[in-house]
Amino acid sequence: MNAWTMTHMRKPRRPRRAALVGPPRSLSVRSRIVVSILVVAAFGLAASGVASYLVQRQGVLAAVDAQLLNTVPNLKTIASGKTSGVPLTSVDAVLRVAMQQVIPASNESALGFIDGEAALVPAVNLPFRIDKDGALVARIVREADPTQVVIGTAKSPLGTLRYLIVPVHVVGDPSPGLYVAAHNLDTELASVAESFQTYIRVALIALALVGLVASLAAGRLLRPIRLLRDAAASSSNAADLTVRIPVTGSDDVSELAAAINSMFDRLQDSAMSQRRLLSDVGHELKTPITIIRGHLELLDAGNVAEVKATRDLAVDELDRMSTLVSDISLLAASRAPHFVELAEVDLASFTKAVGAKASALDPSRSWRVESANGLALIDAGHITQAWLQLANNAVKYSTPGSPIVITTEISQTGPHRWLNLSMCDSGPGIPPNAQARIFERFSRLDSSGATEGTGLGLSIVSAIAEAHGGSVLLTSAPGQGSTFTIRIPLVDIAQPPHQTEE
């Protein structure tokens, strides 16, 4: 294979990838607020400044036109001979008297025309001479009308001139005459322009002050959000969930900060609950695993009786672990959004059914059911599970043979109505200092282990009640028995009478 072939058989090089450049960082919220305020303020100041300038300019132009037009009656008076005391018989005489008696203003000039030629100027110092601009003179002659007054504006080397052309005629004199008066608008409008420039300078200073105030105000208003960002950034793990945002005032941002603090409270409680659960589960599973391992290590495989005993013990411990895992799964599921599935339930029939199931736990006891009539929306399956758990506890911890009462009642607290599902026993009761502790996971009053159970029963009852939007209430005293009540909001139920069944 020759070099030419090798060269042309090489794979083409891939083009180098351009360096990854992230999108340009957008303006911060504070900057966008300040920019938005400045844009609106600048637009408002510009609009008001331009409007003010145009109004002032129009006023100056109107004043100039009024001053120019005031020349017309003066010329008529001069032409009538009233000012000189003798009749004026020629156009030249009229224009000469006009040049003498009509004194131009400090910003005004005048010029007399006879037969289309510039002939006469006032005998005073003029700010500018119309006759020095030949193009303007020609334009005046061209625009002049022998029958009416003409007013116009012209750009000239002398400036922007507003001029008035007045035709002059005298009976008996065939020569046409023109009297021209002109104002320099640049000089007249100089004060308006200077005023507008001053306004621009003041507006720029005002914009700077508005931007400064807006920046300070936006920074102060957004401070809780910055603190929220810092708190969220530092709360990437459960150990930092103790960070809280200072709440000052009662505005929307303060309410947001309070809501975020509440969210952190819930997250912290959830994280602590998870840690406790993992610790408790580890502790509870450690005992059966240790028991099984110890017996298996010491097992004599040749001893049939010992193998059978070890097998029975292992199966019993595995059943206990299975029950524990099921209870833990139920506790975890109780926090899911759709854990509770509400359905319409007849309270009398439902209570009677739960009473029948509970009586099977200990048929030797006297079970009494007191039920309310009506309908309610509840999750019958989970409520039954919680209620039977209370019944099982009553059987375990109350005096053997003593009666147990199952009650359905309706109560009202202010505008709220509640459904109370109670389990009342006549056992030894629960000491006040232990009443809150018994709802904790893996908590048992009987620490000897004589009573079977995982210690999660009341935790499950409480979780089911909370999933319904309610709670579990306990009324108990040593020697007087205990009453556990699942209290949940009542939905669509009528006030019923009570009926008692033995």
C-alpha positions as CSV (number, residue, x, y, z in Angstrom):
1,M,0.0,0.0,0.0
2,N,1.6,3.3,-1.0
3,A,1.7,6.5,1.0
4,W,-1.0,8.1,-1.1
5,T,-3.4,5.4,-0.3
6,M,-2.6,5.4,3.4
7,T,-3.0,9.1,3.6
8,H,-6.5,9.1,1.9
9,M,-7.7,6.1,3.9
10,R,-7.3,7.8,7.3
11,K,-10.4,8.5,9.2
12,P,-11.3,12.1,9.1
13,R,-10.7,13.9,12.4
14,R,-13.6,14.8,14.4
15,P,-14.0,18.5,14.9
16,R,-13.1,19.7,18.3
17,R,-16.1,20.3,20.5
18,A,-16.5,23.9,21.6
19,A,-15.8,24.5,25.2
20,L,-18.9,24.2,27.2
21,V,-20.0,27.6,28.2
22,G,-23.0,27.9,30.4
23,P,-25.8,30.4,29.7
24,P,-25.0,33.9,30.8
25,R,-26.2,34.5,34.3
26,S,-29.4,36.5,34.3
27,L,-29.9,39.6,36.5
28,S,-30.8,39.0,40.1
29,V,-34.3,39.7,41.3
30,R,-33.0,42.8,43.1
31,S,-31.4,44.1,39.9
32,R,-34.6,43.4,37.8
33,I,-36.7,45.3,40.4
34,V,-34.3,48.3,40.3
35,V,-34.1,48.2,36.5
36,S,-37.9,48.0,36.1
37,I,-38.4,50.9,38.5
38,L,-35.8,53.0,36.7
39,V,-37.3,52.2,33.3
40,V,-40.8,53.3,34.4
41,A,-39.4,56.4,36.2
42,A,-37.3,57.3,33.2
43,F,-40.2,57.0,30.8
44,G,-42.4,59.1,33.1
45,L,-39.8,61.8,33.5
46,A,-39.0,61.9,29.8
47,A,-42.7,62.1,28.9
48,S,-43.4,64.9,31.4
49,G,-40.2,66.7,30.3
50,V,-41.0,66.5,26.6
51,A,-44.6,67.6,27.2
52,S,-43.5,70.5,29.3
53,Y,-40.9,71.6,26.7
54,L,-43.5,71.4,23.9
55,V,-46.0,73.4,25.9
56,Q,-43.5,76.1,26.7
57,R,-42.2,76.2,23.1
58,Q,-45.8,76.6,21.8
59,G,-46.4,79.4,24.3
60,V,-43.3,81.2,23.1
61,L,-44.3,80.8,19.4
62,A,-47.8,82.1,20.2
63,A,-46.3,85.1,21.9
64,V,-44.0,85.9,19.0
65,D,-46.9,85.6,16.5
66,A,-49.1,87.9,18.7
67,Q,-46.3,90.5,18.8
68,L,-45.8,90.3,15.0
69,L,-49.5,90.6,14.3
70,N,-49.7,93.6,16.6
71,T,-47.7,95.5,13.9
72,V,-50.6,95.5,11.5
73,P,-52.9,97.9,13.4
74,N,-49.9,100.1,14.1
75,L,-49.2,100.4,10.4
76,K,-52.8,101.2,9.7
77,T,-52.7,104.0,12.2
78,I,-49.5,105.3,10.6
79,A,-50.9,105.1,7.1
80,S,-54.0,107.1,8.2
81,G,-51.8,110.0,9.2
82,K,-53.0,110.2,12.8
83,T,-49.5,109.8,14.3
84,S,-47.8,112.4,12.1
85,G,-50.6,114.9,12.0
86,V,-50.5,115.2,8.2
87,P,-51.8,112.9,5.5
88,L,-49.3,110.5,4.0
89,T,-49.5,110.4,0.2
90,S,-46.9,107.9,-0.8
91,V,-45.8,104.4,0.2
92,D,-42.3,105.8,0.8
93,A,-43.6,108.2,3.3
94,V,-45.7,105.6,5.1
95,L,-42.7,103.2,5.4
96,R,-40.3,106.0,6.6
97,V,-42.7,107.0,9.4
98,A,-43.1,103.4,10.3
99,M,-39.3,102.9,10.5
100,Q,-39.2,105.9,12.8
101,Q,-42.1,105.1,15.1
102,V,-42.3,101.3,15.2
103,I,-39.3,100.4,17.4
104,P,-38.3,96.8,17.0
105,A,-37.9,94.7,20.1
106,S,-34.5,93.5,21.3
107,N,-34.9,90.3,19.3
108,E,-36.7,91.8,16.3
109,S,-35.7,93.4,13.0
110,A,-37.7,95.3,10.3
111,L,-37.3,96.1,6.6
112,G,-39.2,98.2,4.1
113,F,-39.7,97.2,0.5
114,I,-40.7,99.5,-2.4
115,D,-41.4,98.1,-5.8
116,G,-39.9,94.7,-4.7
117,E,-36.6,96.2,-3.5
118,A,-35.3,96.4,0.1
119,A,-35.2,100.2,0.6
120,L,-35.7,101.2,4.3
121,V,-34.4,99.9,7.7
122,P,-35.1,101.4,11.1
123,A,-32.6,104.0,12.3
124,V,-31.7,102.0,15.4
125,N,-29.2,99.2,16.3
126,L,-30.8,96.0,15.1
127,P,-29.9,92.5,16.5
128,F,-29.7,91.3,12.9
129,R,-30.3,92.8,9.4
130,I,-32.9,91.1,7.1
131,D,-31.4,92.7,4.0
132,K,-28.0,90.9,4.7
133,D,-29.6,87.6,3.6
134,G,-30.3,87.8,-0.1
135,A,-32.0,84.5,-0.2
136,L,-34.4,85.5,2.5
137,V,-35.1,88.8,0.8
138,A,-35.9,87.0,-2.4
139,R,-38.2,84.6,-0.5
140,I,-40.0,87.5,1.1
141,V,-40.7,89.1,-2.3
142,R,-41.8,85.8,-3.7
143,E,-44.2,85.0,-0.8
144,A,-45.6,88.5,-0.5
145,D,-49.4,88.9,-1.2
146,P,-50.7,92.4,-2.2
147,T,-54.1,91.7,-0.6
148,Q,-53.3,90.0,2.7
149,V,-50.8,89.6,5.5
150,V,-48.4,86.7,5.2
151,I,-46.6,85.0,8.1
152,G,-43.9,82.3,7.8
153,T,-40.7,80.8,9.2
154,A,-37.4,80.5,7.5
155,K,-34.0,78.9,8.2
156,S,-31.4,81.6,7.6
157,P,-27.7,82.2,8.4
158,L,-29.1,84.8,10.7
159,G,-31.0,82.1,12.6
160,T,-34.5,80.6,12.6
161,L,-36.6,83.6,11.7
162,R,-40.4,84.1,12.2
163,Y,-41.4,86.8,9.8
164,L,-44.5,88.9,9.0
165,I,-45.1,90.5,5.6
166,V,-47.6,93.4,5.5
167,P,-48.6,94.9,2.1
168,V,-48.6,98.7,2.1
169,H,-50.8,100.7,-0.4
170,V,-51.5,104.4,-0.6
171,V,-54.2,105.9,-2.8
172,G,-52.7,107.8,-5.7
173,D,-49.3,106.0,-5.4
174,P,-49.0,103.0,-7.8
175,S,-45.8,101.7,-6.1
176,P,-46.4,98.6,-4.0
177,G,-44.8,98.5,-0.6
178,L,-44.0,95.9,2.0
179,Y,-43.3,96.1,5.7
180,V,-41.5,93.1,7.0
181,A,-40.9,92.4,10.7
182,A,-38.9,89.3,11.8
183,H,-38.2,87.6,15.2
184,N,-35.2,85.4,15.8
185,L,-36.8,82.2,17.2
186,D,-33.4,80.7,18.3
187,T,-33.0,83.5,20.8
188,E,-36.6,83.4,21.9
189,L,-36.5,79.6,22.5
190,A,-33.0,79.7,24.1
191,S,-34.6,80.1,27.5
192,V,-36.9,77.2,26.9
193,A,-34.0,75.0,25.7
194,E,-31.9,76.0,28.7
195,S,-34.9,75.2,31.0
196,F,-35.2,71.8,29.3
197,Q,-31.5,71.1,29.8
198,T,-31.8,71.9,33.5
199,Y,-34.8,69.6,33.7
200,I,-32.7,66.8,32.1
201,R,-30.0,67.3,34.7
202,V,-32.5,67.3,37.6
203,A,-34.2,64.2,36.1
204,L,-30.9,62.3,35.9
205,I,-30.2,63.1,39.6
206,A,-33.7,62.1,40.5
207,L,-33.3,58.8,38.6
208,A,-30.0,58.1,40.5
209,L,-31.8,58.8,43.8
210,V,-34.8,56.6,42.7
211,G,-32.3,53.8,41.8
212,L,-30.5,54.1,45.1
213,V,-33.8,54.0,47.1
214,A,-35.2,51.2,45.0
215,S,-32.0,49.2,45.5
216,L,-32.1,49.7,49.3
217,A,-35.8,48.9,49.5
218,A,-35.6,45.8,47.3
219,G,-32.6,44.6,49.3
220,R,-34.5,45.0,52.5
221,L,-37.6,43.3,51.2
222,L,-35.6,40.4,49.6
223,R,-33.5,39.9,52.7
224,P,-35.7,37.1,54.0
225,I,-35.5,35.4,50.6
226,R,-31.7,35.6,50.7
227,L,-31.8,34.1,54.2
228,L,-34.1,31.4,52.8
229,R,-31.6,30.6,50.1
230,D,-28.8,30.4,52.5
231,A,-30.8,28.3,54.9
232,A,-31.9,26.0,52.1
233,A,-28.3,25.7,50.9
234,S,-27.0,24.9,54.4
235,S,-29.8,22.5,55.0
236,S,-28.6,19.9,52.5
237,N,-28.5,17.3,55.3
238,A,-30.6,16.6,58.4
239,A,-28.0,17.9,60.8
240,D,-28.6,21.5,59.4
241,L,-32.4,21.5,59.6
242,T,-32.2,23.6,62.8
243,V,-31.6,26.7,60.7
244,R,-34.5,29.2,60.8
245,I,-35.2,32.5,59.0
246,P,-35.8,35.6,61.2
247,V,-39.3,36.8,60.7
248,T,-40.0,40.5,61.0
249,G,-43.2,42.3,60.0
250,S,-46.4,40.9,58.6
251,D,-46.0,41.3,54.9
252,D,-46.1,38.7,52.2
253,V,-42.3,38.0,52.4
254,S,-42.5,37.6,56.2
255,E,-45.4,35.2,55.8
256,L,-43.3,33.2,53.3
257,A,-40.4,33.1,55.8
258,A,-42.8,31.8,58.5
259,A,-44.2,29.2,56.1
260,I,-40.6,28.1,55.3
261,N,-39.8,27.9,59.0
262,S,-42.8,25.7,59.5
263,M,-41.7,23.5,56.6
264,F,-38.2,23.2,58.3
265,D,-39.9,22.2,61.5
266,R,-41.8,19.4,59.7
267,L,-38.6,18.3,57.9
268,Q,-36.7,18.3,61.2
269,D,-39.4,16.3,62.9
270,S,-39.5,13.9,60.0
271,A,-35.7,13.5,60.0
272,M,-35.7,12.9,63.8
273,S,-38.5,10.5,63.5
274,Q,-36.7,8.5,60.7
275,R,-33.5,8.4,62.8
276,R,-35.5,7.2,65.9
277,L,-37.3,4.6,63.7
278,L,-34.1,3.2,62.3
279,S,-32.5,3.1,65.7
280,D,-35.6,1.4,67.2
281,V,-35.9,-1.1,64.3
282,G,-32.3,-1.9,64.6
283,H,-32.7,-2.5,68.3
284,E,-35.8,-4.5,68.0
285,L,-34.4,-6.7,65.2
286,K,-31.2,-7.2,67.0
287,T,-32.7,-9.4,69.8
288,P,-34.4,-12.1,67.6
289,I,-31.4,-12.2,65.3
290,T,-29.1,-12.7,68.3
291,I,-31.4,-15.4,69.7
292,I,-31.6,-17.3,66.4
293,R,-27.8,-17.0,65.7
294,G,-27.0,-18.1,69.3
295,H,-29.1,-21.2,69.1
296,L,-27.9,-22.1,65.6
297,E,-24.3,-21.8,66.7
298,L,-24.8,-24.1,69.6
299,L,-27.1,-26.5,67.7
300,D,-26.2,-30.2,67.9
301,A,-27.2,-31.4,64.4
302,G,-27.3,-35.0,65.6
303,N,-29.8,-34.3,68.4
304,V,-33.2,-34.5,66.8
305,A,-35.1,-33.0,69.7
306,E,-32.7,-30.0,69.9
307,V,-33.0,-29.4,66.1
308,K,-36.8,-29.4,66.4
309,A,-36.7,-27.0,69.4
310,T,-34.3,-24.7,67.6
311,R,-36.5,-24.8,64.5
312,D,-39.6,-23.9,66.5
313,L,-37.8,-21.1,68.2
314,A,-36.4,-19.7,64.9
315,V,-39.9,-19.8,63.3
316,D,-41.4,-18.0,66.3
317,E,-38.7,-15.3,66.2
318,L,-39.1,-15.0,62.4
319,D,-42.9,-14.6,62.8
320,R,-42.3,-11.9,65.3
321,M,-39.9,-10.1,62.9
322,S,-42.5,-10.4,60.1
323,T,-45.1,-8.8,62.3
324,L,-42.7,-6.1,63.2
325,V,-41.9,-5.4,59.5
326,S,-45.6,-5.3,58.6
327,D,-46.3,-2.8,61.4
328,I,-43.4,-0.6,60.4
329,S,-44.6,-0.8,56.7
330,L,-48.1,0.3,57.9
331,L,-46.6,3.2,59.8
332,A,-44.6,4.3,56.8
333,A,-47.7,3.9,54.5
334,S,-49.8,6.0,56.8
335,R,-48.0,9.2,55.7
336,A,-48.8,8.6,52.0
337,P,-51.4,11.0,50.4
338,H,-53.8,8.2,49.4
339,F,-53.5,6.0,52.5
340,V,-57.0,6.8,53.6
341,E,-59.9,6.0,51.1
342,L,-63.1,7.5,52.4
343,A,-66.4,5.8,51.9
344,E,-69.9,6.3,53.3
345,V,-70.5,4.1,56.3
346,D,-73.6,3.5,58.4
347,L,-72.4,4.1,62.0
348,A,-74.8,1.7,63.8
349,S,-74.0,-1.2,61.5
350,F,-70.3,-0.5,61.5
351,T,-70.0,-0.2,65.3
352,K,-72.0,-3.4,65.7
353,A,-69.7,-5.3,63.3
354,V,-66.5,-4.0,65.1
355,G,-68.1,-5.1,68.4
356,A,-68.7,-8.6,67.1
357,K,-65.1,-8.8,65.9
358,A,-63.8,-7.5,69.2
359,S,-65.8,-9.9,71.3
360,A,-64.0,-12.8,69.6
361,L,-60.8,-11.7,71.2
362,D,-62.1,-12.7,74.6
363,P,-65.6,-14.3,74.5
364,S,-65.6,-14.7,78.3
365,R,-66.0,-10.9,78.8
366,S,-69.0,-8.8,78.8
367,W,-68.9,-6.6,75.6
368,R,-71.3,-3.6,75.4
369,V,-71.8,-1.6,72.3
370,E,-73.3,1.9,72.3
371,S,-73.8,3.2,68.8
372,A,-74.8,6.5,67.2
373,N,-77.1,6.4,64.2
374,G,-76.3,8.2,60.9
375,L,-73.8,8.1,58.1
376,A,-70.1,9.2,58.0
377,L,-67.2,9.2,55.5
378,I,-64.4,7.1,56.9
379,D,-61.9,4.5,55.8
380,A,-63.7,1.6,57.4
381,G,-60.9,-0.9,56.9
382,H,-58.2,1.2,58.7
383,I,-60.6,2.4,61.4
384,T,-61.6,-1.2,62.1
385,Q,-57.9,-2.1,62.4
386,A,-57.2,0.8,64.8
387,W,-60.3,0.1,66.9
388,L,-59.6,-3.6,67.2
389,Q,-56.0,-2.7,68.3
390,L,-57.5,-0.7,71.1
391,A,-59.8,-3.7,71.9
392,N,-56.8,-6.1,71.9
393,N,-54.9,-3.7,74.3
394,A,-58.0,-3.6,76.6
395,V,-58.1,-7.4,76.7
396,K,-54.4,-7.6,77.4
397,Y,-54.0,-5.0,80.1
398,S,-57.4,-4.9,81.8
399,T,-58.6,-7.1,84.7
400,P,-59.6,-10.5,83.3
401,G,-63.4,-10.9,83.0
402,S,-64.1,-7.2,83.4
403,P,-66.5,-5.6,81.0
404,I,-65.4,-3.5,77.9
405,V,-67.5,-0.9,76.4
406,I,-67.3,0.1,72.7
407,T,-68.9,3.5,72.0
408,T,-69.7,5.7,69.0
409,E,-70.5,9.3,69.9
410,I,-70.8,12.7,68.1
411,S,-69.5,15.9,69.7
412,Q,-69.3,19.5,68.6
413,T,-66.6,22.0,69.4
414,G,-67.5,25.4,68.1
415,P,-68.3,25.1,64.4
416,H,-66.6,21.6,64.2
417,R,-68.3,18.3,64.7
418,W,-66.4,15.2,65.6
419,L,-66.9,11.4,65.5
420,N,-65.6,9.8,68.7
421,L,-64.9,6.0,68.5
422,S,-64.1,4.9,72.1
423,M,-62.8,1.7,73.8
424,C,-63.4,1.8,77.6
425,D,-62.0,-0.9,80.0
426,S,-62.0,-1.2,83.8
427,G,-58.3,-2.2,84.2
428,P,-55.6,-0.8,86.5
429,G,-55.3,2.4,84.5
430,I,-52.3,4.2,83.2
431,P,-50.1,6.5,85.4
432,P,-50.2,10.2,84.3
433,N,-46.5,10.3,83.7
434,A,-46.7,7.4,81.2
435,Q,-49.8,8.4,79.2
436,A,-47.8,10.4,76.6
437,R,-45.0,7.8,76.4
438,I,-47.3,4.9,75.5
439,F,-48.0,6.4,72.0
440,E,-44.3,6.3,71.2
441,R,-43.0,3.5,69.0
442,F,-41.8,0.3,70.7
443,S,-42.9,1.7,74.1
444,R,-44.4,-0.8,76.6
445,L,-45.5,-0.2,80.1
446,D,-44.8,-3.9,80.9
447,S,-41.0,-4.0,80.5
448,S,-40.8,-7.6,81.7
449,G,-41.7,-9.0,78.3
450,A,-44.6,-11.0,79.6
451,T,-47.0,-9.3,77.3
452,E,-46.7,-10.1,73.6
453,G,-46.5,-7.4,71.0
454,T,-44.1,-5.2,69.0
455,G,-44.9,-2.0,70.9
456,L,-46.2,-0.4,67.7
457,G,-50.0,-0.8,68.4
458,L,-50.8,2.6,69.7
459,S,-48.5,4.2,67.3
460,I,-50.4,2.6,64.4
461,V,-53.8,3.7,66.0
462,S,-52.4,7.3,66.3
463,A,-51.2,7.2,62.7
464,I,-54.5,6.0,61.3
465,A,-56.4,8.8,63.3
466,E,-54.0,11.4,62.0
467,A,-54.4,10.2,58.5
468,H,-58.2,11.0,58.9
469,G,-57.3,14.5,60.2
470,G,-57.9,13.5,63.9
471,S,-56.1,12.2,66.9
472,V,-56.3,9.7,69.8
473,L,-57.4,10.9,73.2
474,L,-56.7,9.0,76.4
475,T,-58.6,9.4,79.7
476,S,-57.2,7.2,82.5
477,A,-56.3,7.1,86.1
478,P,-54.7,4.4,88.3
479,G,-57.3,1.9,89.4
480,Q,-60.1,3.5,87.3
481,G,-59.5,1.9,83.9
482,S,-58.7,3.6,80.6
483,T,-60.7,5.1,77.7
484,F,-59.0,5.4,74.4
485,T,-61.0,7.6,71.8
486,I,-60.3,7.9,68.1
487,R,-61.5,11.4,67.4
488,I,-61.8,12.4,63.7
489,P,-63.7,15.1,61.9
490,L,-67.3,14.2,61.2
491,V,-68.4,14.5,57.5
492,D,-72.0,14.3,56.4
493,I,-73.6,12.9,59.6
494,A,-76.8,13.8,61.4
495,Q,-77.2,14.1,65.1
496,P,-78.5,10.6,66.2
497,P,-80.0,9.1,69.4
498,H,-78.0,6.4,71.2
499,Q,-78.9,2.7,71.3
500,T,-77.5,0.1,73.6
501,E,-76.8,-3.5,72.8
502,E,-75.6,-6.1,75.2
